[in-house]
Amino acid sequence: MGSMVEINDTLQITAEQGFPADILDINKYLSGGGIKLEEVRGKTFVFRNKPAIRVFQQPPIRCSFVQSIKVNNIEKWIYWGMCVITETTHDNINKTTSGKFEIVTLHTPEEMKTYFKLRDGREDFDYFKTI
C-alpha cells in the first residue's frame, strides 16, 4: 500500500482555510492603507482543513506565507511574507492538515512582486499580472 505525503516549505492558504483576510486586505494594502506588522505580530492564527497530509519541518518552523485567492475564478497567489508554523495536526481519515502560525514579516508590495518572481515564477498564478 502507498500513501501520499506532501512536504512543504510554504504555508499557502485561502480565507476559508484561515488566511486573516480581515486584517491583511490586499486592496487596502496596495492603495496605501498601510497594514503594519505590529497589527499581526505576536498573534496566533489557525489554518484548517488544508487538503492532503502536509509535512513541514518540526515546529516551530519559519516558512513563506502565501494567500491563495480567486480572481475571475482563477487561483492566484500573493506572497505576503514569512510566518512561523507553531503546530500542525493531521486528520488521517479526511486527509487534511491543520495548525497554528504566527506572522513574522510582511513584504512591501514591491517585495511581494519580486519574491513571487524569484520564488515561484508561474505567471498564471501571479496575482500582480491581473491588476
C-alpha positions in Angstrom: 0.0 0.0 0.0 1.2 3.5 -0.7 0.5 6.9 0.7 0.6 10.5 -0.5 2.5 12.9 1.7 3.4 16.4 0.6 6.5 18.1 2.1 6.0 21.9 2.4 8.2 24.9 2.9 5.3 27.3 2.2 2.0 27.9 4.0 -0.4 28.7 1.2 -4.0 29.1 2.4 -7.3 30.7 1.5 -9.6 32.8 3.7 -11.7 29.7 4.2 -8.6 27.8 5.4 -7.7 30.6 7.8 -5.9 33.3 6.0 -6.6 36.5 8.0 -8.2 38.4 5.1 -10.0 40.8 7.5 -6.6 42.1 8.6 -4.5 41.5 5.5 -6.6 43.0 2.8 -4.6 43.2 -0.4 -6.6 46.1 -1.9 -6.2 48.2 1.2 -2.5 47.3 1.3 -1.8 48.3 -2.3 -3.8 51.5 -2.0 -1.5 52.7 0.7 -3.8 51.7 3.5 -0.7 50.7 5.4 -1.0 47.4 7.2 1.7 47.3 9.8 3.5 44.2 11.1 2.5 45.3 14.6 -1.1 44.6 13.8 -0.4 40.9 13.5 2.9 40.4 15.4 2.5 38.1 18.4 -0.9 36.9 17.4 -1.6 33.2 16.8 -3.7 32.3 13.7 -5.2 29.0 12.9 -5.3 27.3 9.5 -7.6 24.3 9.0 -8.5 21.6 6.5 -5.7 22.1 4.1 -6.2 19.2 1.6 -3.6 16.4 1.9 -1.3 15.3 4.7 1.3 18.0 4.5 4.6 17.7 6.4 6.6 20.7 7.4 9.9 20.6 9.4 9.3 20.1 13.1 7.6 23.2 14.5 8.3 25.9 15.2 9.4 26.4 11.6 9.7 29.5 9.5 8.2 29.4 6.0 6.8 31.6 3.2 3.3 32.9 3.9 1.0 32.9 0.8 -2.6 33.9 0.3 -4.4 32.0 -2.4 -7.4 33.9 -3.8 -9.6 33.6 -6.8 -9.5 36.4 -9.4 -12.1 35.9 -12.2 -12.4 32.3 -10.9 -8.7 31.6 -11.4 -6.4 30.8 -8.5 -3.7 33.5 -7.8 -1.0 33.6 -5.1 0.2 36.6 -3.1 3.5 36.1 -1.2 2.8 38.2 1.9 5.9 37.5 3.9 7.1 34.9 6.4 5.3 33.0 9.1 6.3 30.6 11.8 4.2 27.4 12.0 3.9 26.6 15.7 1.8 23.5 15.5 0.4 21.0 12.9 -2.2 18.3 13.2 -3.2 15.7 10.6 -6.7 14.2 10.1 -5.7 10.9 8.6 -9.3 9.9 7.9 -10.2 13.1 5.9 -6.6 13.6 4.7 -6.3 17.2 5.8 -3.7 19.3 7.6 -4.4 22.0 10.2 -2.3 24.0 12.5 -1.3 27.3 14.1 1.0 30.0 12.9 2.3 33.5 13.6 3.2 36.1 11.0 6.8 37.4 11.5 7.4 39.5 8.4 5.3 41.4 5.8 6.7 42.2 2.4 6.2 45.6 0.8 4.1 45.5 -2.4 7.4 45.6 -4.4 8.9 42.8 -2.4 5.7 40.8 -3.0 6.2 41.1 -6.7 9.9 40.3 -6.6 9.5 37.4 -4.2 7.0 35.8 -6.5 9.3 36.1 -9.5 12.3 34.7 -7.5 10.4 32.0 -5.5 7.6 30.9 -7.8 7.6 32.3 -11.3 4.4 30.6 -12.6 2.9 33.5 -14.4 -0.6 32.0 -14.4 -0.5 32.1 -10.5 0.9 35.7 -10.3 -1.7 37.9 -8.6 0.1 41.1 -9.9 -0.3 40.1 -13.5 -4.1 40.5 -13.1 -4.2 44.0 -11.6 
